[in-house]
Amino acid sequence: MKNLFLLGALAIGSLSVTAQEADVAQVDATEVIVAMDEFTEIALSELPTAVSDAVANNYPTATINKAYVNEEKQYKLEVSLEDGTSGTLYADENGNWLDL
């Protein structure tokens, strides 16, 4: 009877180890996707007018400090507000806001 109980405990324990390994594999795949979608810094003068206008219209007190672009023509903007707060905005080349 003891052997049967130990066999059951070992079987349950091995299932939880397998489940943990699957979670790690999913995290690694996400990191690879992020690495492929890198942004390159550009001069502020290279920003499309639509992106600059979107910032001016939606965040009138914001100043664009740095701008980046990726291969898909998505723009990453580091901005600061007059109150001293800062943040990052993402937009496409037409000035539409993105959730990245």
BELTADA-V332940 format. One record per residue. RES is the residue in three letters. SS is DSSP state (2 for helix, 1 for strand, 0 for the rest). D_CENTER is the distance of its C-alpha to the mean C-alpha in Angstrom with 1 decimal. Layout:
res	ss	d_center
RES	SS	D_CENTER
RES	SS	D_CENTER
//
This chain:
res	ss	d_center
MET	0	53.2
LYS	2	51.3
ASN	2	50.1
LEU	2	48.7
PHE	2	46.8
LEU	2	45.3
LEU	2	44.4
GLY	2	42.5
ALA	2	40.7
LEU	2	39.6
ALA	2	38.4
ILE	2	36.2
GLY	2	34.9
SER	2	33.9
LEU	2	32.0
SER	2	29.7
VAL	2	29.0
THR	2	28.1
ALA	2	25.6
GLN	2	23.8
GLU	2	23.5
ALA	2	21.9
ASP	2	19.1
VAL	2	18.5
ALA	2	18.4
GLN	2	15.6
VAL	2	13.3
ASP	2	14.4
ALA	2	13.6
THR	2	9.9
GLU	2	9.8
VAL	2	11.9
ILE	2	9.7
VAL	2	6.9
ALA	2	10.0
MET	2	11.6
ASP	0	9.3
GLU	0	10.2
PHE	0	11.3
THR	1	14.9
GLU	1	16.6
ILE	1	19.2
ALA	0	22.1
LEU	2	22.0
SER	2	25.0
GLU	2	23.0
LEU	0	20.9
PRO	0	22.2
THR	2	24.5
ALA	2	22.6
VAL	2	19.5
SER	2	21.8
ASP	2	23.8
ALA	2	20.9
VAL	2	20.0
ALA	2	23.8
ASN	2	24.5
ASN	2	21.8
TYR	0	21.5
PRO	0	25.1
THR	0	25.0
ALA	1	21.8
THR	1	22.0
ILE	1	19.6
ASN	1	19.5
LYS	1	17.4
ALA	1	16.0
TYR	1	14.0
VAL	1	14.0
ASN	0	12.9
GLU	0	15.4
GLU	0	14.7
LYS	0	15.7
GLN	1	12.6
TYR	1	12.8
LYS	1	10.8
LEU	1	13.4
GLU	1	14.2
VAL	1	16.9
SER	1	19.5
LEU	1	22.0
GLU	0	25.7
ASP	0	25.6
GLY	0	23.6
THR	0	20.2
SER	1	17.2
GLY	1	13.6
THR	1	11.0
LEU	1	11.4
TYR	1	10.2
ALA	1	13.2
ASP	1	14.9
GLU	0	18.2
ASN	0	20.2
GLY	0	18.7
ASN	0	17.0
TRP	1	14.1
LEU	0	10.8
ASP	0	8.3
LEU	0	4.9
//
